[in-house]
């Protein structure tokens, strides 16, 4: 299914028309109008035109096809970890990460009337972030393509037993009643978004600002390969702030790693560390170097 709930369609079409008139200013995001990614797009790039896309793939394809100048994609959440499939989609997209944005996330329980509710629809990330809240109230969580789309779906069904876990603005957009605010289980809930574009940021344009470089790699299938590959970052004093593994294919014999480091190519320490990493790797690809939006550590 690649269609939005009916209550969202008019707003989606309006966004598409505006983006088509000025595609270079368009910023694609996944979800219906009112989703957290919509808010992130407006806050991170206030001069851009938000373009609603049904899936992450659609948002990335809009940039590749020139229908948008960039896309903003959630990559990880402080409470619920990385966004599913995003580590596969970013390398396959052929786009470059050109920025990052951190946004506090607050969810509301909303519906047609005040309940009681039997089920709550939302994106799996939002359901995971509100798991304790829903369990304590005996509300069954059901997945939807995005948070605001869940609100639009509940508005479309007009069933008083259905609820949505969505950003508060979605209640206003789709005519729902907010029953309870701040239903996320952790009130320091934070999501990191990355901004992607067709052309990378050249490290020399960062003007000495603190930078993040993101890359993926696959080490050679020999003993202690990962240990040796990581040694170059330690000996050169390069801080690695993220290292995650994920499987390629069904054989469980090819493991890829996703990493963030502080610094960018052009810095001799980073260059030496990446050169040593490449020596121990079957595959290494830099996804982007960009200004650091928030200090690590």
Backbone bond lengths (Angstrom), bond angles and torsions (degrees), N, CA, C in turn:
res aa  C-N    CA-C-N  psi(-1)  N-CA   C-N-CA  omega(-1)  CA-C   N-CA-C  phi
1 X - - - 1.462 - - 1.520 109.22 -
2 X 1.319 117.09 127.20 1.451 121.64 178.18 1.518 109.85 -129.96
3 X 1.309 115.57 49.31 1.460 119.71 178.82 1.523 109.11 -133.60
4 X 1.322 114.87 151.23 1.455 121.27 179.58 1.533 109.31 -90.00
5 X 1.348 117.59 155.53 1.465 119.17 172.34 1.528 110.40 -58.43
6 X 1.306 116.15 148.90 1.462 121.29 -174.78 1.531 113.36 -53.59
7 X 1.341 120.77 -42.59 1.473 119.00 -179.49 1.524 114.45 -60.88
8 X 1.340 117.82 -18.16 1.471 120.65 -178.97 1.520 113.00 -93.75
9 X 1.339 117.64 -16.46 1.465 120.66 -167.42 1.523 113.63 -62.30
10 X 1.319 118.32 -40.98 1.468 120.03 -177.16 1.529 110.51 -62.30
11 X 1.333 116.96 -42.06 1.461 120.48 178.99 1.528 111.09 -67.87
12 X 1.341 116.89 -38.20 1.466 120.55 178.61 1.521 109.83 -63.00
13 X 1.315 117.40 -45.27 1.465 120.82 -179.63 1.524 111.67 -63.30
14 X 1.316 116.29 -38.21 1.462 119.64 177.98 1.529 110.70 -63.75
15 X 1.339 116.51 -41.30 1.462 119.97 176.76 1.525 111.20 -62.83
16 X 1.325 117.36 -41.17 1.462 120.93 -179.26 1.526 111.31 -63.79
17 X 1.313 116.74 -40.98 1.462 120.65 179.00 1.528 111.21 -64.50
18 X 1.331 117.06 -42.68 1.463 120.45 179.42 1.519 110.83 -65.56
19 X 1.343 116.84 -41.82 1.458 120.95 -179.92 1.527 110.81 -66.38
20 X 1.326 117.45 -38.77 1.464 120.88 -179.50 1.523 111.32 -64.06
21 X 1.321 117.03 -30.56 1.460 120.94 -179.75 1.528 112.06 -76.30
22 X 1.327 117.85 -23.31 1.463 121.94 -178.20 1.526 109.33 -150.27
23 X 1.347 117.75 68.88 1.467 120.66 -171.75 1.523 114.57 -62.19
24 X 1.335 117.49 -30.35 1.463 118.65 -178.81 1.529 112.05 -64.27
25 X 1.336 117.01 -26.50 1.470 120.72 179.35 1.523 112.21 -90.86
26 X 1.314 117.83 -4.71 1.467 120.42 -176.88 1.527 110.40 -78.25
27 X 1.329 116.13 140.40 1.465 122.49 173.63 1.522 107.58 -122.99
28 X 1.320 116.03 115.57 1.454 122.19 -176.54 1.520 110.72 -81.13
29 X 1.317 116.11 143.75 1.462 121.38 174.78 1.515 108.98 -142.70
30 X 1.323 116.02 158.04 1.457 120.90 178.77 1.515 109.70 -90.96
31 X 1.323 116.24 129.68 1.451 119.65 175.40 1.508 113.09 125.43
32 X 1.315 115.08 169.97 1.456 121.96 176.34 1.522 110.02 -77.94
33 X 1.328 117.64 161.45 1.462 119.60 173.65 1.527 111.09 -54.53
34 X 1.329 115.21 134.17 1.455 120.29 -176.82 1.514 114.40 99.25
35 X 1.344 117.75 -5.67 1.462 121.20 178.26 1.531 110.13 -70.19
36 X 1.329 115.75 161.93 1.458 119.13 177.73 1.527 111.67 -58.56
37 X 1.341 116.69 -35.28 1.460 119.58 178.44 1.528 111.31 -66.97
38 X 1.325 117.58 -31.55 1.470 121.43 174.97 1.523 109.13 -63.72
39 X 1.310 116.41 -47.05 1.467 120.32 178.15 1.526 110.91 -61.61
40 X 1.337 117.02 -43.10 1.460 120.51 179.60 1.524 110.72 -61.43
41 X 1.325 117.47 -40.52 1.461 121.45 179.01 1.524 110.89 -60.69
42 X 1.332 116.90 -43.64 1.461 120.99 -177.58 1.527 111.40 -70.62
43 X 1.341 116.93 -35.08 1.461 120.00 -179.05 1.527 111.73 -78.07
44 X 1.333 116.90 -42.44 1.461 120.71 -176.73 1.526 111.80 -73.70
45 X 1.324 117.23 -35.27 1.468 122.10 -176.37 1.526 109.02 -134.28
46 X 1.335 118.14 71.56 1.468 120.96 -172.40 1.519 114.31 -64.29
47 X 1.339 118.76 -19.54 1.455 121.20 179.46 1.528 112.77 -89.31
48 X 1.334 116.77 -0.55 1.463 120.69 -178.20 1.530 111.50 -93.56
49 X 1.338 114.33 169.13 1.467 121.63 178.49 1.517 108.62 -104.74
50 X 1.337 119.27 112.89 1.461 120.36 -179.41 1.523 111.71 -65.79
51 X 1.340 115.73 136.17 1.467 122.32 -179.59 1.520 108.88 -124.10
52 X 1.314 116.55 110.51 1.461 122.45 -177.94 1.522 110.49 -74.80
53 X 1.353 116.78 130.19 1.468 123.20 178.52 1.523 109.14 -127.87
54 X 1.323 117.07 147.50 1.465 119.68 -173.47 1.528 112.30 -69.28
55 X 1.339 117.85 -40.91 1.466 121.00 -175.14 1.527 110.00 -128.99
56 X 1.341 116.01 168.41 1.456 120.06 174.39 1.531 110.31 -60.52
57 X 1.339 116.64 -41.33 1.459 120.14 179.41 1.518 110.72 -60.58
58 X 1.339 117.56 -40.98 1.460 120.84 179.33 1.528 111.08 -62.92
59 X 1.331 116.88 -40.29 1.462 120.47 179.73 1.528 111.02 -64.55
60 X 1.330 116.75 -42.83 1.459 120.05 179.01 1.528 110.88 -69.05
61 X 1.336 116.50 -38.65 1.463 120.25 178.55 1.523 111.75 -63.77
62 X 1.337 116.81 -33.25 1.470 119.91 179.04 1.521 110.49 -61.97
63 X 1.331 117.03 -36.79 1.466 120.43 177.93 1.523 109.95 -72.19
64 X 1.331 116.94 -45.43 1.464 120.11 -178.95 1.524 111.81 -60.87
65 X 1.330 116.15 -35.74 1.464 120.90 -177.97 1.525 113.17 -84.89
66 X 1.333 117.28 -4.74 1.453 120.36 179.09 1.515 114.48 84.01
67 X 1.350 117.79 10.69 1.466 120.19 177.12 1.529 111.49 -80.71
68 X 1.341 116.26 -12.58 1.465 122.14 177.18 1.515 108.23 -146.35
69 X 1.326 115.64 148.72 1.452 119.57 179.20 1.506 113.27 -78.08
70 X 1.331 116.69 -26.26 1.458 121.11 -179.52 1.523 108.98 -158.81
71 X 1.311 115.78 171.68 1.467 122.51 176.41 1.517 108.55 -135.86
72 X 1.314 116.28 151.39 1.463 121.48 174.97 1.522 108.05 -120.39
73 X 1.331 115.59 126.98 1.460 122.03 -170.77 1.529 109.43 -131.43
74 X 1.343 118.83 131.34 1.472 119.56 174.17 1.519 109.86 -71.46
75 X 1.320 116.19 133.89 1.459 118.73 -176.64 1.519 112.58 -114.02
76 X 1.351 117.41 -29.49 1.462 118.64 179.25 1.524 109.67 -160.79
77 X 1.326 114.52 154.50 1.455 122.01 -179.84 1.523 109.00 -124.64
78 X 1.323 116.35 141.21 1.461 121.00 -176.81 1.515 112.80 -62.75
79 X 1.332 116.71 -26.48 1.456 120.91 -176.15 1.524 113.08 -99.02
80 X 1.333 116.27 -36.84 1.467 119.97 -170.15 1.523 113.47 -117.12
81 X 1.323 117.25 11.34 1.453 119.99 173.91 1.519 114.14 77.69
82 X 1.338 115.19 -160.78 1.458 120.33 -174.59 1.523 110.98 -72.88
83 X 1.310 114.33 152.01 1.455 120.82 177.91 1.523 108.10 -75.47
84 X 1.323 116.79 129.43 1.464 121.75 -174.82 1.522 111.51 -54.82
85 X 1.334 116.08 138.60 1.468 125.37 173.29 1.520 114.52 73.28
86 X 1.324 118.52 -7.63 1.455 118.44 -172.78 1.522 111.35 -67.74
87 X 1.338 117.88 -29.94 1.458 120.35 -179.62 1.530 111.28 -70.61
88 X 1.339 116.57 -23.62 1.457 120.12 174.51 1.526 110.69 -81.51
89 X 1.325 116.33 -39.89 1.464 120.81 -173.65 1.527 112.18 -70.36
90 X 1.324 117.80 -39.72 1.465 119.56 -176.11 1.527 112.10 -61.40
91 X 1.334 119.84 -51.40 1.473 118.71 179.43 1.525 112.57 -63.84
92 X 1.331 117.02 -38.27 1.462 120.34 -177.73 1.527 112.44 -69.90
93 X 1.323 117.42 -22.64 1.459 120.52 -176.34 1.523 112.62 -69.56
94 X 1.334 117.14 -27.63 1.453 120.09 -175.07 1.517 113.46 77.24
95 X 1.334 117.90 3.21 1.456 122.03 179.39 1.524 109.98 -89.50
96 X 1.325 115.85 167.31 1.457 121.63 179.74 1.522 110.07 -114.52
97 X 1.330 116.00 142.71 1.459 120.52 173.31 1.526 107.87 -76.29
98 X 1.327 116.47 125.00 1.472 120.99 -177.21 1.527 112.10 -118.38
99 X 1.333 117.71 -3.10 1.452 120.25 179.17 1.510 111.10 -173.18
100 X 1.328 115.93 168.47 1.453 122.14 175.94 1.521 108.87 -137.42
101 X 1.342 114.83 157.07 1.463 119.91 -179.78 1.521 108.29 -148.29
102 X 1.333 116.49 132.04 1.462 121.90 178.40 1.532 108.57 -106.36
103 X 1.329 116.40 132.87 1.461 119.76 -177.36 1.527 110.79 -137.41
104 X 1.345 117.66 126.81 1.470 119.92 172.52 1.529 109.95 -62.03
105 X 1.313 115.41 140.28 1.463 120.85 -176.91 1.525 109.68 -115.70
106 X 1.329 116.01 125.00 1.459 121.70 176.20 1.534 108.69 -129.77
107 X 1.313 114.85 129.96 1.461 121.31 -177.98 1.525 110.94 -107.84
108 X 1.319 115.92 154.37 1.458 122.02 174.66 1.528 109.04 -127.57
109 X 1.330 115.40 147.62 1.461 121.77 172.50 1.519 107.22 -91.38
110 X 1.329 117.05 124.48 1.463 120.69 -175.20 1.519 110.47 -140.93
111 X 1.331 115.24 156.64 1.451 119.51 179.99 1.515 111.07 -169.11
112 X 1.322 114.87 -172.75 1.468 122.05 174.54 1.525 106.31 -87.15
113 X 1.313 117.44 99.10 1.449 120.80 -173.10 1.518 110.79 90.21
114 X 1.303 116.26 -165.96 1.468 122.43 -170.66 1.524 114.05 -106.66
115 X 1.325 118.17 8.01 1.463 119.96 -179.50 1.523 111.97 91.08
116 X 1.351 118.16 -166.52 1.471 127.72 5.82 1.527 112.34 -68.42
117 X 1.337 115.25 152.50 1.451 121.98 -176.70 1.526 110.13 -107.88
118 X 1.322 114.74 142.37 1.462 120.35 176.49 1.529 110.99 -91.29
119 X 1.336 117.05 -39.90 1.460 120.85 -177.04 1.524 109.29 -134.73
120 X 1.332 115.20 158.36 1.460 121.49 174.52 1.522 107.99 -131.94
121 X 1.325 115.70 128.73 1.460 122.19 177.84 1.523 110.22 -97.20
122 X 1.330 116.05 143.99 1.457 120.90 171.67 1.521 108.63 -175.11
123 X 1.337 114.70 174.97 1.462 120.26 173.30 1.530 108.32 -65.70
124 X 1.336 118.87 145.65 1.466 120.75 -179.25 1.524 113.99 -53.17
125 X 1.338 117.85 -34.09 1.460 119.50 177.80 1.530 111.06 -62.67
126 X 1.337 116.86 -46.03 1.471 120.76 -179.18 1.522 111.08 -67.02
127 X 1.335 116.93 -36.95 1.465 119.96 177.42 1.527 110.14 -64.70
128 X 1.325 116.67 -40.54 1.458 119.68 177.83 1.513 112.08 -65.90
129 X 1.328 116.67 -35.05 1.460 121.00 179.70 1.525 112.29 -74.61
130 X 1.337 117.25 -15.53 1.470 122.50 -179.65 1.527 111.73 -118.65
131 X 1.313 116.30 20.71 1.474 120.83 -172.63 1.533 112.07 -58.92
132 X 1.328 116.89 -47.51 1.470 120.35 -177.29 1.533 110.35 -64.08
133 X 1.322 116.53 -43.45 1.462 121.04 179.79 1.534 111.04 -58.01
134 X 1.317 117.48 -46.33 1.464 121.01 -177.71 1.527 111.15 -69.75
135 X 1.325 116.55 -40.58 1.462 120.10 -178.74 1.523 111.55 -63.50
136 X 1.315 116.97 -41.26 1.468 120.40 -179.60 1.525 112.08 -63.54
137 X 1.323 117.37 -26.22 1.470 121.14 -177.69 1.520 112.78 -102.03
138 X 1.322 116.63 2.76 1.452 120.55 177.49 1.518 113.39 68.00
139 X 1.319 117.00 27.61 1.466 121.30 179.21 1.525 108.27 -96.13
140 X 1.334 116.16 127.60 1.462 121.73 -177.05 1.525 109.39 -80.00
141 X 1.340 118.58 125.42 1.469 120.79 177.95 1.529 111.21 -82.10
142 X 1.324 116.38 134.36 1.467 121.63 177.02 1.526 108.82 -130.56
143 X 1.338 115.74 134.67 1.459 120.55 -174.08 1.524 111.96 -74.95
144 X 1.331 114.01 145.71 1.460 122.26 172.36 1.517 107.79 -136.26
145 X 1.324 117.44 165.66 1.462 121.50 -175.59 1.518 112.72 -62.40
146 X 1.329 118.03 -33.51 1.462 120.42 178.38 1.520 109.15 -159.62
147 X 1.322 115.91 168.52 1.467 120.90 -174.24 1.519 112.30 -67.50
148 X 1.335 116.74 -50.09 1.463 119.28 -179.03 1.521 111.18 -69.49
149 X 1.339 116.71 -33.05 1.462 119.83 175.56 1.513 111.05 -62.05
150 X 1.334 116.86 -34.11 1.463 120.24 176.36 1.521 110.59 -63.72
151 X 1.331 116.57 -40.88 1.465 120.39 177.85 1.519 110.68 -64.50
152 X 1.341 116.67 -42.24 1.464 120.29 178.45 1.531 110.66 -63.72
153 X 1.324 116.37 -38.03 1.469 120.77 179.00 1.527 110.94 -64.63
154 X 1.335 117.44 -44.13 1.470 121.21 178.61 1.527 109.99 -63.12
155 X 1.339 116.15 -40.27 1.468 119.37 177.53 1.518 111.39 -63.76
156 X 1.324 116.29 -37.46 1.467 120.88 -179.88 1.524 111.12 -67.66
157 X 1.332 117.70 -39.41 1.469 121.40 -176.34 1.522 112.60 -76.30
158 X 1.328 117.99 -28.87 1.465 121.72 179.96 1.523 112.32 53.83
159 X 1.318 116.34 38.45 1.469 122.80 178.39 1.529 107.56 -104.01
160 X 1.335 118.93 116.83 1.468 120.76 -175.88 1.519 114.48 -68.09
161 X 1.342 118.38 -8.12 1.466 120.22 177.59 1.528 111.99 -90.99
162 X 1.329 117.12 -5.93 1.461 121.42 -178.46 1.525 110.11 -100.62
163 X 1.323 115.97 140.58 1.465 121.66 177.13 1.523 109.30 -129.97
164 X 1.314 115.27 169.51 1.462 121.71 174.29 1.519 108.82 -132.24
165 X 1.315 115.62 145.46 1.465 122.23 169.10 1.521 105.63 -100.86
166 X 1.320 117.16 108.72 1.457 121.29 -170.71 1.522 110.73 -148.00
167 X 1.343 117.14 165.87 1.471 119.57 172.51 1.527 109.99 -62.71
168 X 1.320 118.69 146.61 1.470 120.64 -177.55 1.521 114.06 -54.42
169 X 1.348 117.86 -33.11 1.455 119.62 -178.87 1.527 112.45 -62.71
170 X 1.344 116.85 -25.34 1.466 119.81 -179.82 1.526 111.35 -65.06
171 X 1.343 116.86 -33.05 1.464 119.56 178.35 1.523 110.37 -62.64
172 X 1.325 115.71 -40.98 1.471 120.47 179.00 1.527 111.17 -67.24
173 X 1.334 116.56 -42.49 1.462 120.50 -177.72 1.518 112.71 -66.76
174 X 1.337 117.15 -34.50 1.465 120.39 -172.57 1.526 113.70 -113.50
175 X 1.325 116.81 10.91 1.454 120.23 172.68 1.515 115.30 69.60
176 X 1.331 117.52 36.62 1.458 121.67 179.06 1.528 110.59 -104.17
177 X 1.324 115.80 162.24 1.459 122.09 176.67 1.530 109.49 -96.41
178 X 1.318 116.41 130.91 1.458 120.31 173.49 1.522 108.90 -81.81
179 X 1.316 115.49 120.12 1.459 121.49 -179.19 1.529 110.54 -89.42
180 X 1.332 116.21 -37.19 1.469 119.77 179.65 1.523 109.28 -154.04
181 X 1.333 116.35 135.25 1.459 122.48 177.83 1.521 110.29 -93.21
182 X 1.329 114.95 162.47 1.480 122.40 172.37 1.524 112.08 52.67
183 X 1.331 115.90 56.03 1.461 120.19 -176.77 1.527 112.15 -90.22
184 X 1.342 117.87 0.45 1.458 120.15 175.68 1.530 109.23 -64.92
185 X 1.320 116.32 144.54 1.463 120.97 -174.46 1.538 112.50 -69.97
186 X 1.320 117.65 -26.39 1.465 121.64 178.51 1.518 108.13 -122.58
187 X 1.314 116.85 124.22 1.458 119.48 -173.54 1.529 113.55 -84.42
188 X 1.354 116.96 0.75 1.457 120.05 168.97 1.529 110.01 -101.73
189 X 1.321 116.01 27.52 1.458 124.50 -177.90 1.538 110.16 -59.92
190 X 1.332 117.19 123.56 1.459 121.79 -174.48 1.529 109.66 -137.49
191 X 1.332 116.40 137.45 1.457 121.04 176.07 1.518 109.68 -117.78
192 X 1.310 115.18 137.20 1.465 121.47 174.72 1.525 108.56 -98.33
193 X 1.317 115.80 127.79 1.459 123.11 176.39 1.528 108.68 -109.98
194 X 1.324 116.09 150.30 1.461 120.39 170.75 1.524 108.77 -118.63
195 X 1.319 115.36 147.60 1.459 122.72 178.33 1.518 107.36 -105.23
196 X 1.335 116.11 130.64 1.460 121.38 -176.06 1.516 110.72 -120.54
197 X 1.330 115.83 144.43 1.460 121.77 178.61 1.525 109.25 -143.34
198 X 1.331 115.49 169.53 1.463 119.36 -179.06 1.533 111.75 -69.12
199 X 1.328 116.72 -36.51 1.467 120.69 -177.09 1.526 110.11 -106.40
200 X 1.337 117.62 137.99 1.468 120.57 -179.87 1.513 111.86 -75.24
201 X 1.331 115.46 164.26 1.459 121.99 169.04 1.523 107.07 -81.34
202 X 1.307 117.48 126.73 1.455 119.91 177.13 1.531 108.81 -77.54
203 X 1.324 118.29 127.30 1.463 121.05 -173.79 1.528 114.10 -53.36
204 X 1.337 116.99 -32.33 1.467 118.21 -177.69 1.523 112.26 -68.39
205 X 1.336 117.75 -18.07 1.467 120.73 179.00 1.525 112.49 -82.95
206 X 1.318 117.60 -4.91 1.467 120.46 -179.92 1.528 112.13 -75.62
207 X 1.330 116.07 -11.29 1.470 121.87 171.93 1.528 113.73 54.25
208 X 1.328 115.48 39.58 1.457 118.92 177.26 1.509 115.30 77.47
209 X 1.354 118.33 1.05 1.461 120.80 177.31 1.526 109.80 -66.42
210 X 1.325 116.19 152.57 1.460 120.25 176.15 1.521 109.22 -62.01
211 X 1.328 116.63 127.60 1.457 121.64 -172.64 1.518 111.30 -123.69
212 X 1.320 114.31 158.25 1.458 123.28 171.42 1.521 107.77 -116.30
213 X 1.309 116.91 136.82 1.465 121.63 171.43 1.520 108.07 -118.03
214 X 1.315 115.57 128.62 1.466 122.65 -179.44 1.525 108.67 -111.10
215 X 1.323 116.58 135.40 1.468 119.89 179.74 1.523 109.94 -151.11
216 X 1.319 115.24 161.90 1.456 122.65 174.18 1.523 108.20 -121.04
217 X 1.338 116.62 151.05 1.454 119.38 179.56 1.519 110.85 -155.73
218 X 1.316 115.32 158.22 1.466 123.08 174.21 1.518 107.55 -128.26
219 X 1.327 116.46 121.19 1.460 119.55 -178.17 1.520 110.49 -80.52
220 X 1.329 115.16 160.64 1.457 120.61 176.14 1.535 109.50 -66.08
221 X 1.310 116.08 149.69 1.465 121.38 -176.22 1.535 110.05 -85.04
222 X 1.345 114.21 68.88 1.463 120.75 178.12 1.530 107.91 -136.10
223 X 1.344 118.01 157.15 1.468 119.88 -178.64 1.525 112.37 -57.47
224 X 1.318 115.71 137.92 1.467 124.47 174.51 1.524 113.36 64.53
225 X 1.345 117.42 19.94 1.470 119.69 -178.11 1.526 111.46 -62.67
226 X 1.332 117.55 -42.93 1.460 119.48 -179.11 1.525 110.43 -66.60
227 X 1.314 116.35 -41.44 1.473 120.53 178.85 1.531 110.30 -59.06
228 X 1.321 116.10 -45.33 1.465 120.01 -179.62 1.536 110.82 -67.40
229 X 1.327 116.16 -39.37 1.462 120.10 -178.54 1.520 111.45 -64.51
230 X 1.316 116.59 -34.76 1.464 120.82 -178.73 1.523 112.51 -79.13
231 X 1.325 116.20 -18.52 1.460 119.48 -175.50 1.516 113.15 -60.66
232 X 1.332 117.58 -32.42 1.447 120.37 -177.93 1.515 113.51 -64.68
233 X 1.324 117.02 -29.95 1.462 119.74 178.90 1.532 110.19 -72.87
234 X 1.331 116.12 -38.00 1.462 119.58 178.66 1.526 111.34 -67.48
235 X 1.334 117.29 -47.79 1.466 120.22 -175.43 1.525 112.17 -69.48
236 X 1.338 117.14 -23.61 1.467 120.42 179.63 1.529 112.84 -99.83
237 X 1.329 116.87 4.75 1.459 120.33 175.89 1.517 114.29 67.38
238 X 1.346 117.32 33.65 1.462 121.68 178.60 1.527 108.51 -99.93
239 X 1.312 116.92 124.27 1.458 121.66 -176.12 1.524 110.42 -82.78
240 X 1.331 117.03 119.33 1.462 122.37 174.65 1.521 108.19 -94.95
241 X 1.316 117.45 116.82 1.459 121.95 -174.39 1.522 113.27 -96.07
242 X 1.330 117.04 -13.21 1.470 119.57 178.75 1.513 109.04 -152.19
243 X 1.340 115.55 137.06 1.456 122.44 172.65 1.516 107.61 -146.52
244 X 1.317 116.66 114.93 1.464 121.94 179.83 1.521 109.44 -130.70
245 X 1.312 115.34 146.33 1.466 120.44 177.80 1.519 110.23 -108.43
246 X 1.322 115.31 152.21 1.466 120.61 173.32 1.521 108.38 -152.80
247 X 1.327 115.55 151.54 1.454 121.47 -173.82 1.522 111.40 -88.08
248 X 1.331 115.08 144.19 1.454 122.18 173.01 1.520 108.39 -108.07
249 X 1.333 116.90 122.03 1.456 120.43 179.49 1.518 112.51 75.77
250 X 1.344 115.08 -172.75 1.460 120.62 -174.04 1.520 113.18 -102.67
251 X 1.315 117.67 2.33 1.463 119.04 -175.45 1.517 112.55 -82.97
252 X 1.342 117.19 -17.33 1.465 122.81 -176.39 1.535 112.06 59.82
253 X 1.322 116.21 24.39 1.463 119.98 179.08 1.526 112.40 -110.54
254 X 1.331 116.89 -10.84 1.463 121.03 179.99 1.522 109.05 -118.45
255 X 1.318 115.74 109.77 1.454 120.88 -178.86 1.522 109.79 -109.31
256 X 1.334 115.70 126.67 1.459 121.83 174.39 1.522 108.79 -99.19
257 X 1.310 115.68 152.42 1.455 121.82 176.99 1.523 109.11 -122.65
258 X 1.325 114.23 140.38 1.464 123.00 177.46 1.515 106.86 -113.27
259 X 1.331 117.85 129.81 1.465 120.18 -173.71 1.519 111.61 -140.32
260 X 1.339 114.76 149.45 1.459 123.77 169.63 1.521 107.77 -120.56
261 X 1.325 116.36 137.21 1.455 121.03 171.81 1.529 108.89 -128.14
262 X 1.325 115.99 157.27 1.461 120.88 173.56 1.521 107.58 -89.21
263 X 1.321 115.38 122.07 1.462 121.28 -177.62 1.516 110.20 125.37
264 X 1.328 115.93 175.40 1.460 121.21 -177.04 1.520 109.82 -146.71
265 X 1.327 117.48 155.90 1.459 119.64 174.04 1.533 110.92 -53.74
266 X 1.316 115.18 145.85 1.460 120.54 -171.97 1.509 111.00 107.10
267 X 1.317 116.27 -29.18 1.462 122.03 170.55 1.534 106.22 -79.02
268 X 1.329 118.96 121.45 1.478 120.45 -176.16 1.523 113.23 -53.88
269 X 1.338 117.62 -36.46 1.467 119.48 -179.85 1.527 110.74 -65.17
270 X 1.342 116.44 -43.08 1.462 120.91 179.21 1.526 110.23 -66.47
271 X 1.326 116.14 -42.67 1.471 119.64 179.67 1.525 111.27 -59.85
272 X 1.324 117.21 -43.35 1.467 120.10 179.94 1.524 111.23 -65.66
273 X 1.346 116.29 -41.88 1.467 120.25 -179.19 1.524 110.99 -64.84
274 X 1.335 117.43 -42.53 1.462 120.47 179.74 1.526 111.38 -69.19
275 X 1.334 116.77 -34.38 1.461 119.71 177.48 1.530 110.55 -64.26
276 X 1.329 116.26 -42.36 1.466 119.52 178.34 1.517 110.98 -67.73
277 X 1.341 116.58 -38.83 1.465 119.79 176.50 1.529 110.26 -59.70
278 X 1.322 116.89 -46.86 1.464 120.91 -177.63 1.526 111.82 -59.72
279 X 1.341 117.01 -33.79 1.464 120.84 -179.80 1.523 111.61 -61.75
280 X 1.335 116.30 -33.18 1.464 120.71 -176.78 1.535 112.26 -96.78
281 X 1.320 117.87 6.84 1.470 121.03 -173.20 1.526 112.22 -111.98
282 X 1.327 114.16 149.64 1.462 121.43 167.25 1.520 110.57 -83.69
283 X 1.341 115.48 -27.30 1.465 120.05 -175.88 1.522 108.27 -153.22
284 X 1.325 116.84 135.06 1.460 123.12 176.55 1.516 108.34 -144.31
285 X 1.329 115.89 128.90 1.459 119.40 178.71 1.522 110.05 -141.17
286 X 1.317 116.39 126.24 1.457 121.12 176.03 1.525 108.95 -83.57
287 X 1.336 116.41 126.71 1.466 121.66 -179.57 1.518 111.92 -90.13
288 X 1.339 117.17 -16.74 1.453 118.87 177.08 1.510 112.75 158.36
289 X 1.323 115.73 151.20 1.456 123.59 169.02 1.519 107.21 -119.38
290 X 1.327 116.79 136.83 1.469 120.35 -171.25 1.509 109.15 -158.96
291 X 1.346 115.30 163.71 1.455 120.16 -178.36 1.526 111.43 -65.35
292 X 1.304 115.20 138.61 1.459 121.51 178.86 1.522 108.87 -76.03
293 X 1.342 116.40 123.39 1.475 120.63 -178.07 1.511 112.62 -86.64
294 X 1.307 117.07 -21.09 1.469 120.76 -176.31 1.518 108.75 -149.89
295 X 1.306 116.51 133.55 1.456 119.72 -179.37 1.513 111.07 -65.83
296 X 1.340 115.35 140.96 1.452 121.12 176.04 1.517 109.01 -94.39
297 X 1.343 114.38 152.67 1.455 118.86 176.12 1.491 113.45 87.71
